[in-house]
């Protein structure tokens, strides 16, 4: 029996720089800074075929939940 190898899944970590909404929201919608948005767009492009985008915040990593794809 042979198995087909799976392509590695990408994990992309992006910074949480700049302004954020004054209310609770998923990390993918919370941060408003232009650098974060540019990083997010790049991360989305890199993980388009599969992968995970994570947001770094003060040494912690927050998974983007509910982020539009």
Number of C-alpha atoms within 10 A of each C-alpha: 2 4 5 5 6 6 7 8 11 15 14 17 17 21 17 25 16 12 12 15 10 8 6 9 14 13 19 21 16 16 22 15 14 12 15 19 19 12 18 22 11 14 20 19 12 16 16 12 9 14 15 17 22 22 22 16 13 8 6 9 14 17 16 16 14 11 13 8 7
